[in-house]
Amino acid sequence: MNDLDCRQFVEQVTTFLEGDLGADAEQRFIEHLALCDGCDRYLDQIRQTTQALRDLPAEGISPAARANLLNAFRSRP
């Protein structure tokens, strides 16, 4: 039985996409993905967003604004 819920899945998406999940965690992630259409769509949205953002020039945002955005995302519960 897969004990990974949708909230935990969302928390692990970035780690999964970066290839940094351990073998057991990755297996639970993939099993959940196979059973949950909502998480399947969420993962696809994150992949599309990541791809779209890769095309933006890095110099388009000031270092201070970048730091503020990263801090805001990191501090979200």
C-alpha positions in Angstrom: 0.0 0.0 0.0 1.2 3.5 -0.8 1.3 5.8 2.2 2.1 8.9 0.2 -0.7 11.5 0.2 -1.2 14.3 -2.2 0.3 17.0 0.1 3.4 15.0 0.5 3.5 14.4 -3.2 3.4 18.1 -3.9 6.2 18.7 -1.3 8.4 16.2 -3.2 7.8 17.3 -6.8 10.9 19.5 -7.1 13.1 16.9 -5.5 11.8 14.3 -7.8 12.3 16.5 -10.9 15.9 17.1 -9.8 16.5 13.4 -9.4 17.2 13.7 -5.7 14.6 11.4 -4.2 15.9 8.2 -2.6 15.0 4.9 -4.2 12.2 4.1 -1.7 10.7 7.6 -1.8 10.9 7.7 -5.6 9.0 4.4 -5.8 6.2 5.7 -3.5 6.1 8.9 -5.6 5.7 7.0 -8.8 3.1 4.7 -7.3 1.1 7.7 -6.1 1.4 9.3 -9.5 0.0 6.2 -11.2 -3.1 6.3 -8.9 -3.8 10.0 -8.7 -5.0 12.0 -11.8 -4.8 15.3 -9.9 -1.2 14.8 -9.0 -0.4 13.7 -12.5 -1.8 17.0 -13.8 0.0 18.9 -11.1 3.4 17.3 -12.1 2.7 18.1 -15.7 1.9 21.8 -14.8 5.2 22.1 -12.9 7.1 20.6 -15.8 5.5 23.0 -18.2 6.1 26.0 -15.9 9.8 25.0 -15.4 10.3 24.7 -19.1 8.7 28.1 -19.8 10.8 29.8 -17.2 14.0 28.4 -18.6 13.5 30.6 -21.7 13.4 33.8 -19.6 16.6 35.8 -19.5 18.3 35.6 -16.1 19.0 39.3 -16.1 15.3 40.1 -16.3 15.0 40.3 -12.5 17.2 42.2 -10.0 19.2 40.2 -7.4 17.1 41.8 -4.6 13.8 40.9 -6.3 15.0 37.4 -6.9 16.1 37.0 -3.3 12.7 38.3 -2.1 10.8 35.9 -4.3 12.9 32.9 -3.2 12.5 33.9 0.5 8.7 34.2 0.0 8.4 30.7 -1.6 10.7 29.1 1.0 8.7 30.6 3.9 5.3 29.3 2.7 3.9 26.7 4.9 
